[in-house]
Amino acid sequence: MWKRMVLSMLLACLPWSFCHGESPVPEDMGNLEKAGAALEKQEEKVPWFEIHGDYRWLYGNGRFRGKALSPESGAWKRQDEKVTMETRRFRLFPVLRLTPHLLLKTALEDNRIDQGPGNSHHLFLLRAYLQYENESLKIEAGRLNYYLMDGDLLDKKMDGFRIRYGHDDEGPGRSVFFYGRTAEDRSKSRKVLVLENKRTLGKWLIHSAYADFRAIHGHKESIPALSYFHMPSGKSGERFDRQQVGVVKGAYSPNEDWTFSVDYVLSHGYHEKDHFSETKPGYVAAAMYGEADPKRAGSYEVWVRYYHLPSSALLAPTMDADTTFFRRMGFSGWGARLDFVPVKGLVWALEGFSLKNRSSGIVTGDFHEYVLGTSVTAYF
C-alpha cells in the first residue's frame, strides 16, 4: 500500500517525466491491485527523469571605504572604491531517478559577468551526487551544496557525504552529519566536518550546528611586508588555517506570515604563520514576513537582518555583500531584502546592506561597505 502511495506522489510531483518502452500509466486503473503491480514492475525497468532550471539577471552597486596605515610614513590614508556588478546566470537541474528511492542529482551552470570583478564561466557541471531517501533517512554522496542556518554562515559547494536522519517535529528532531572537503583548488581546499540537529516545538524552532573547517595546506603569511617593520598582521590579515564554529538558532513563528529568529555564534580561528588566534561570540537577528512562491503570482517575502559577527565565524555566507572586505576585523550592520512574484515563474528582488568593521586591525580600520542590488529570476 505504501509503495502505491509513494509512487502516486512521485508521479504527481515530477513536472517532466520520460520513459522508454511501455506507457508509465497502467491501462487497468480501475483495479488497484493490478495497477500497483504494474507500477512496481515498471519501477524495476524504467527510471524517471526530470529537469528544471532558472535564469537570473543581477545588477548591483557597492561602495567600499576604509583607512590603512602606511608603516613607512606612519600616516593613515583614506581609500574609497566604487564597484558595479552585472551578471547573467543560467542553471539547469537534471534529476535521474534510478530506483524509487535512489536519485542522481546534477546541476549545470553558465555564469557571465558583463561588468565587475571576476571571470565568466561557460556551461560547466556545478553539482553531481547520488541521493538515497526513505521515510526517515536521507544519504547524499558526491559534489553537493551545503546551506547552513539560512545561509548566514555557510552556502558552498562540497565534495563528501551527508547523512540526515529523523524528522524536525518528532522525537529528538532531525540530525545531520557531513564529512568532506570544499570543492575548490587543492591548495585552497579545506577538510570539513558538520554536525546539525533541528527540532520544532509548536511555534518554535531550535536549530544547533557545529562546523569544523581545516586547511589541507597551511596558508602563507598574510602581509609579508609588515614583517620588515616587525609588525604582526593580526586582524589586518586574511584567512585562517582552521575555523571552528558553534551556533544555536532560536526561531519563533507566531503565525504563518511572521518569523523572528536569533543565531547565537561562538567561533574559534587561528592562522599559524601569522601567529594569530581568536575566540569570539557573535549573533544574527532576523525578522521575516511572507513567502515568495514562484508558483503564486502576487506573493512576496521581506526580511531584515542585523549582523554582529567575528571573522572566525565567516565560512561562506550567502550575501551579495562582500564579507572578505573586512579581513579579520569581523563586521556589524544591517541587511534587508524584498522578493516579489509579479507573474507566475518570475521573481524580482531588491537587496541592500550597510556594514562596518566590528573591530580594528593594527594597520586597518574604519571600514564601511554599502551595497544595493536588484535581480530578476525566471524559473522553469
N, C-alpha and C positions, 0 to 999 in steps of 0.2 A: 504493500500500500504506500509506504513512504517513498519508494522508488518512483511510483507513478506521480506522486505529488511533486517531487523534486524535478522530474523530467518536464512536467507541465509548466512549472515555474520557469525553468531554463528556456524552454521553447518560447514562452511569452515574453521573456526579457531580451532575448537576442534580437537586435534590430535587423541584421542581415545574416542569414544563415545559408550555407551552401553544402550540398551533399552530392554524392555521385551514386548512380545506381537507382535503387528503389526510392519511391516517394517517402519523405520522413513522416507523413501522416497516414496511419493505418486506414484502410478502406472501411473496416467494420468498427466505427466509433461507438455504435450502439451497444456493443459487448465490451464492457470494461476489462474483463479478464483477457480477452483476445487482444484488445488494444494495448494493454500493459505488456503482454507477452511479446507483441510485435515491436514495441518500443524498446524493450530490454534486448531483443535480438539485434536491433539496429544500433544500440549502444556499442555492441562489440565490433560492429563493422565500420560505422561511419562517424568520423569526427565532425564537430560543428565549428564553423569559422565565423568570426565577426570582426568588424573593423569600424572604428570611429576616429575622429580627429578634431583639430581646431586650427584656426589661422588667426594670429594676433598681430596687430599693428600697435606699436608703442612709441610715444613721443614724450620726452621729459627734459627739464632744465634743472641743473644743480649749481649752487654757489657754495664755494669752499673757501674758508679763510682761516688763518692762524698766524701765530708768531713763532719764529725759530731763532735761537741764539747762535750767533757766529762766534765760535771759540777763539778765532783769530783776533777779532776786534772787541769781543765782549759785549757787542751791541745786539739788541733784539730787532729783527726785521719782520715787517708785516708781509704776508703773502696772501694774495687773493687770486682766485681762479673761477672761471665760469665754464661749465661743461654742458653741451647739448647732446642728447642721445635720441636717435631714431632707429628703430629696429623693426624687422618683419620676421615673424616666426611661424613656421608651418610644421605641424605634428600629425603623425598617423599612429594609431594604436591597434595593430592587428593582434587578435587573440585566437589561438587554435585550441579547441577542446579535444584532447586526446582520449579521455575517458570521462564519465560523468563527474569525476572528482579531480581530474588532473588536467591542467591547462598550461600551454606555452604562451606567455605574455611577452610582447615586444613593443618597442616604441622607436619610431623613426623621426628625426628632426632635421629641419633645414632652417638655419638662423642667419639672416642677412642684416649686417649693421650698415645702414645707409649713412649714418653720421654719429661720431663719437668714438671713444677708445675701444680697443679690442678688434678681433678679426672675425670675418664671416666664416661660417661653417656650412658647406653644402651638405646635401642629404646624407646622413650617417645614422648608424644604429646606436640609439641612445640607451635603450634598456633591452634585456633579454633574460628571462628567468622562468623556471618551472614553478607552478603553484599547485599544491595539493590541499584540498579543503573538504572537510566534512562538517557535521553539525557543531562540533566544539573545537576543532583543531585546524589550523592553517600552517602549512610549511612552504616556504619560498626559498629558492636557491638560484643564484646567478647574479646578474647585474640588475639591481633594482634601485628604487628611490626611497630614501628614508626621510620621513616627515614627522618631526617630533614637536610636541607642545604648540600646535597651530603654527609651526614654522618660526616661533620666537627664538628658538635656539638652533634648530637644525632642519635643513631641506637640501639633501645632497645625494648624488649617485654613490652607490656602494657595491662592492663585489663581496658576496658572502652568503650566509643563510640566516633566515629568520623563522622563529617558531612562535606562534601565538596559540594560546590555549585558554578556553573558558569564555564567559560572556560578561559584559560590563555590569549587567543587572542581576547576576546570580553568584551565590557563594562568595568566594574571595575575589571575584572580579576576573578580568582578563589579564593574563600575564604574557609578556613578550621577552624573548631572548634573541639577540643578534650578535653574530661574530663575523668579522671580515676585515676589509680594508677599503679606504676611499678609492674611487675609480679615477685615478689620475696618474701622471708620470711617476715612475717608481721613486725618483729622487724626492718627490713631494708627498708620496703616498703615506698614509698613516694606518696602523692597525686600530681596529675599532671594536669595542665591546659595549653593548647597550642592554640594559635591563629595564623593563617597564611593568607597571601594574595600574590598571584603570578600573574604577568601581563607581557605579551610580547608585545613589541612595535617595530615591524620591526626586526632589528638585535639585539635589546636589550631585556634583561630580568630583571625585578625588582621583587625581592622576599623579603618580610619582614615577621618577625615572632616574637612572644613573648612566652616564656616558663616560667612557674612557678612551681618549684619542692619544695614541703614542706614535711618534715619528719612527719610521723604519730606519731612516738615516738621519742623524743629528743635523740640525740646521747650522749654517755658518754664523759667524758673529754678525749682528745686525748692522752696526755702523762702525766699520773698522777705523774710520778716520778719527773717531773720538779717542781711540787708544793712544794716539800720538799726544793728545793733551791730557792723558791719564784720567779720562772721564768715562764712566760706565754708561752704556746706552740706556739702561733702566727702562722706564715707561716710554721713553722716546723710541725704543727699538720695536722690532716686529717679530711675530711668530713665537711659537712655543714648541719645545720638544715633546711635552706631554701636557694634556689638559684633562682634568677630572671634574665632572660637573654633576651635582646632585640637584634635583628640582622637585618641588611638590606644588601642583596646581590645585586650587580650590575654585570651583565654578558653581554659581547659583543661577537657576533659571526660574524666576517667579511665574512666568507664563511662557507660551510658545514663541513669543517675539523677543523678549529680553534675555540676555545672559551677561552676568558680571563675573569676572574672574581675576585671580591674582596668582602669579607664578613666583614662588619664593625660591631663590637660587643660591647655592653655596658652591664655589668653584675654586680649584687649585690649578696653577700652571707654573711650569718652570722651563728655563732655557739654559742649558749647561754652559755654552761658550760665552753667553752674556752675563753669567753669574746672577741671573735674575729669577726670582720666585715670588709668587703672591698667592694668598688665600683670602678671598673676599666674598661677602654676600651681595645679593642684588635682587631685583624683582621687576616684574612686568605686570601692570594693572590694566585691565581692559573692560570696555563696555561695548556690547554688540546688540544691534536691533535688526530684526527681519531676516529674510533669507532670499538671496538672488538665485532663483531656479531658472536656468536657461530654457526649460520646457514651459515656463509660465510667464507670458508677457505681462508687464506691469509690476513684477516682483522686484524687490530691491533689498539691499543689505548695507548697513552703516556700522563702522566700528571706529573707536577711538582708543589709543593705547598710550600709556606713559611708561617709558623705559628708564631703568636705573641699573645698569649692568657693568660689571668689571670685564676687562678684556679677556680674562681667562675663561669666561663663560660663553664667549662668542665662537661657536663651532662653525656653522654655516647657515645663518638665519635667512629666512625669506623676506627680503626687504629691497625695495627699489633704491633705498638709501645705501650709501657705501660705509659699512661699519669698519672696514680696514683703514679708512682715513684717520681714525683716532689712535692708530698704533696700539700701544699697550695702556693707554690712558683710560680706557673704558668710555662710556658715553651715557648721557641722560637727555631726555627730551620727549617730544610728542610726535605721534603719528596718527593719521586719520585716513579713512578710505570710504568711498561710496561706490557700490556696484548696482547698476540698473539694467533691467532687461526691457528694452523698448519693443522688441518683437521676439517671437519665439526663436531661440537659437543664437541670439545676438546679445552680447553683454558689453555695456560701456562702463568704464571705471575711471575714477578720479582719485588720486592718492597724493598725500603730501607729508613731509617730515620737517621738523625743526629740532636739531640735535646739537649738543655741545659736549666737550670732553668732561668726563667725570672728575678726573684729577689731572695734574700736570706732570710733564716729564722734565728731565734735567736740562734739555735744550729745546723743548717744545711746550706750547701752552696756548690758551685762549683760542681753541679750535671751535669753529662753528660750521654747521652744514645745513643748507636749506634745499630741499628737493620738492619739485612739483611735477607730476606726470599724469598723463592720460593714456588710455588704451581702449581699443575696440577688438573684441574677440568673437569670432564666428565659430560655432560648434556644429558638427555634422556627424 
